[in-house]
Amino acid sequence: MPGLRAPSDYKQEPPRHPALAINSKQPFNAEPRRSDLVSSYVTPVDFFYKRNHGPIPVLMESILLTRYSVSITGVIGSTKELFMKDIWRLPKYNVTATLQCAGNRRTAMSKTRSVKGVGWDVAAIGNAVWGGAKLADVLELVGIPKCSHATPSGGKHVEFVSIDKCKEENGGPYKASIPLIQATNPEADVLLAYEMMEE
């Protein structure tokens, strides 16, 4: 992706709010104090929990945001690249949604039975207003119709692949997926988010 690169070490990490409780320094994982978390319905960006699997990708300031792109490959045949200008042309939606790390409350769980992973307390959770294009609209741009159960080649999931270099993935990217029918549902609140707003 032009203008964004995945570093191999932690020398260029961004500053974080000093009130965050650090659960892991490398990769950086931290959560807010309970009092800071519940002080606002929408979690301030500084107090949103930080969940990382490797060094933070570095934004190269000299590259204009319009040069950023998303590569879509696999079930559509050849790779297609969508730039921000393509995505900004699509209708924008705002969705208020809560994110929670799957390991939230792991410290309490480990008192009953040992659980592997970052030792989170209760604040690996945050609520934000996300702005972006519906993923169904983005996929339609590359030829995947809305409400698709499967592609002509049999693909049934959309996989998201980061540029991060993750220790737990043996230096490879972090990945996640959702069913294609969910990704192409125009009624679902599934966004390719490009904004995170506090209010």
QUIFEN-V213892 format. One record per pair of residues at least 12 apart in sequence whose ideal C-beta (glycine too) atoms are under 8 Angstrom apart, sorted by the first residue. I is the first residue (numbers start at 1). J is the second residue. Records with the same first field share a line. If there is no record, write none. Layout:
# QUIFEN-V213892
I=J / J
This chain:
# QUIFEN-V213892
1=68 / 69 / 70 / 71 / 163
2=63 / 67 / 68 / 69
3=59 / 60 / 62 / 63 / 64 / 65 / 67 / 68
4=57 / 58 / 59 / 60 / 63 / 68 / 163
5=57 / 58 / 60 / 163
6=54 / 55 / 57 / 58 / 162 / 163 / 164 / 165
7=55 / 56 / 57 / 58 / 165
8=55 / 165
9=55
10=25 / 26 / 27 / 28 / 55
12=55 / 56 / 58
13=28 / 55 / 56
14=56
16=28 / 30 / 46 / 50
17=32 / 46 / 47
19=32 / 33 / 36 / 47
20=32 / 47 / 50
21=33 / 121 / 123
23=118 / 119 / 120
24=118
27=52 / 53 / 54 / 55 / 166 / 167
28=50 / 52 / 56
29=50 / 51 / 52 / 118 / 120
30=49 / 50
31=49 / 50 / 120 / 121 / 123 / 124
32=47 / 48 / 49 / 123
33=123
34=122 / 123
37=123 / 125 / 126
41=127
42=96 / 127 / 128 / 129 / 197 / 198 / 199
43=126 / 127 / 128 / 198
44=198
45=128 / 196 / 198
47=126
48=126 / 128 / 196
49=101 / 123 / 124 / 125 / 126
51=101 / 118 / 124
52=164
53=164 / 166 / 167 / 168 / 169 / 174
54=164 / 165 / 166 / 167 / 174
55=164 / 165
57=162 / 163 / 164
65=84
66=83 / 84 / 85
67=83 / 84
68=83 / 84
69=81 / 82 / 83 / 84
70=82 / 87 / 138 / 192
72=139 / 142
74=155 / 159
75=144 / 151 / 153 / 154 / 155
76=142 / 143 / 144 / 151
77=153
80=142
82=138 / 141 / 142
84=194
86=141
87=132 / 133 / 138 / 192 / 194
88=133
90=133 / 134 / 137 / 138 / 141
91=133 / 134 / 137
92=131 / 132 / 133
93=131 / 132 / 133 / 134 / 189 / 191
94=129 / 130 / 131 / 197
95=129 / 130 / 131 / 189 / 191 / 193
96=127 / 128 / 129 / 130
97=127 / 128 / 130 / 189
98=125 / 126 / 127
99=125 / 126 / 127 / 128
100=124 / 125 / 126
101=118 / 120 / 124 / 125
103=115 / 117 / 118 / 120 / 124
104=120 / 122 / 123 / 124 / 125
105=120 / 121 / 122 / 124
106=118 / 119 / 120
107=119 / 120 / 121
108=121 / 122
128=196 / 197 / 198
129=196 / 197 / 198 / 199
130=191 / 193 / 195 / 196 / 197
131=191 / 193 / 194 / 195 / 196 / 197
132=191 / 192 / 193 / 194 / 195
133=191 / 192 / 194
134=186 / 188 / 190 / 191 / 192
135=158 / 183 / 184 / 190 / 191 / 192
136=183 / 184 / 185 / 186 / 188 / 190
137=186
138=192
139=158 / 183 / 184
140=184
144=180 / 184
145=184
146=184 / 185 / 186
147=181 / 184 / 185 / 186
148=180 / 181 / 184
149=180 / 181
150=180
151=180
155=180
156=179 / 180 / 181
157=177 / 178 / 179 / 180
158=177 / 178 / 179 / 180 / 183
159=175 / 176 / 177
160=175 / 176 / 177
161=173 / 174 / 175
162=174 / 175
178=190
